[in-house]
Amino acid sequence: MYYIVKVKDVIRIPPQYFNEPIEKVALELLRNKYEGLVDTELGIIIAILNADVSPIGRIIHGDGSSYHDVTFDALVFLPVIQEVVEGEVVEVTDFGIFIRLGPVDGLVHVSQVMDDYIVYDKRRGALQGKETNRIVKKGDIVRARIVTVSLSPKSVKIGLTMRQPFLGVLSWIEEDIKKLSEKREK
């Protein structure tokens, strides 16, 4: 899920930036420091949107830089367990598929792709259900549910499932809805 969070910090502005607009300098320094950072509570910081910097700074003895209080808005992505997400299949392997979820990829293990025996077709780069003949391949848009999340500053791991009703490749979902509506009409 995407959020905009308000963060308070103190920013160190080196002397070589003293002649430039403080808001512009602060925004550049904050972007360099925070964008791409993974925080276990906030999530993945995607972008710093703005910065409100106090014009009055402090100087610490022995350091020529000035330190300013700053408040800024950050766009973050925090995957939440049980959240339903949609994304593009970016890689198909014999052990599962990787789905692009905004700034990161999630893994749908082969056992979580569908309720069917699955065969990996290396030549086509696809997984195919033996009984249903349903195929998932690179470029497909899929809907999945987040079942595990592991966030640390060094790695982000997201486990997904598509083995529940109305999850999977979007064309599968359309077929299932059509079958359900035809069944109700009878």
N, C-alpha and C positions, 0 to 999 in steps of 0.2 A: 504494500500500500504506500502511496506517496503522501507525504506530509510537508507542510511548511512549518518550521520551528523557529522560534525566536531565541537567540543565544546571546549571552553577555560574556565579554572577555576583555582582556587588556591587550592592546597591540603595541608592539615596539616599532617605532618609526626611526630608521637610521638617518643621520644628518644629511646624507646626499639627497634626501627627498624633501628637505625643509622648504624648498622654493616651489614645490608642486602643490596642487590642491589636496588638502588632507583627506577628503572623502575618496578621491580617485586613488591615492596611494594606499589608503586603508583597504579599499575594495580589492586592489591587486594583491596586497600582502595576505589578506584573508583567503582569497581564492587559492593562492599558492600553498597556504598552510592547511586548509580544510578540504578542498575538493578532492574526491576520491578516497577520503578517509573512511574507515569502517569503525563505527562505535557500537559496542554491544547493546547499548540502550537506545540510541537514536536510529541506528541503521547505517546505510551507506549515504554519505553526503555527496550529492550530485552537483549542486551549484550553490554559490553564495549569490543572493539576489540583490542585496543592498547593504549599506553600512551607515549607521548613525554614530559619528565619532565626536567625542567631547573635544572642543577646541583647546581646552586647557589640559596640558600634559604634565607629567612629572619627569624629573631628571634624577637618575641614580648616580651617586658619586663614582667616578671612574668609567662611566659609560656615557658617551656623547649623544646617545639616542634619547628620544622622548617617548614616554609611555602614556597611552591614552585609553580611557574607558571607551568601549565600543559595544554597540548592540546591532545585531544583524539577523536577517532572515536567511535560512538555509532550506533548500529543497532536499528532502531525504527520502530514500526508499527503504522501508522496513517490511520484509516479508513476514507475514503472520500465519501461524499454523491454522489450518482449516479455510484459509482464504482461497477463493476460486480465481484463477488467473488465466489469461489468454496470452499466447506467444507463438512465435515462429520456430519450427524445428530447424535447428542450425547444424546438427550433426546426428547421424544414425550409426550406432555401433552394434556389435553382437550382444552387448550387455544392456543396451537401452538407448534412449534418445535424449538429446540435450535441447532444451527449449530456452529461447532468449526471453528473459523477463526484465525488460528495461536495461538497467546497468549490469546485470549478471545473468548467468545461465543456470537453469535448474535441471536436474536429472530425473527422468522417469525410467526406473529400472525395468528391464524386460518383463519381469513378473508383474508389473503394475500398468502395463500398456493396455491390455484388454483381457476379458475372460475367454481365452482361447489359447490353444497351443501355438506358439509363435516361432516362425522360421525367419532367420536372418538371410536376406538375399544380398550378398556382398556386391554382386555385379550391378544391381540397381541401387544399392545403398538404401535398402528399405527393410522394414519389418512387416511380415504378413501373417495374418491369422490363418491357421490351417483349415478350419471349418467355415469361418465367416468370409474368408478371402479379403478381409479389410486390410488395407495397406497404409502404412504411415511412412513418409519419406521426407527428405530435406525440402524445406520450403512450405510444407503444410502448416496451416494455422490450427492450433489445438487449444482446447480448454482443459485445464487440470486443476487439482486441489493440492495445496501445500500440506505435506504431512510431517516434514522435519525441516528444522532450520538450525544451522550452526554458524554463528557470526563470531569472528575473531579478527583482530587487526591484520592477521596474515592470510586468512582464507574465509571465503563465504561458500557454504554448501547448503543447497536447497534440494530436498527430496520431494518428488511429486507423485501423484497417482492419477490414472485415467480410468480406473476400474470401477467407477461408480456411474449410475445412470446420468445421462446427459453430459458426460465428459468424453473427451477424445477429439479426433479430427472433426472440424466443424461440419463437414459433409456427412459424417456418421450421425452426428446429433440431429441434423435435418432429416435424415432417413428415419431415425428413431421417433421423432416427433410426428412425421407423416404416418408411420405405421400405427402409432398410438391414436392419432385422430381418426384414422380409418377404422380401427378397432372399436372406438367409441361410437362411430356412426352406425355400426351394425347392430 
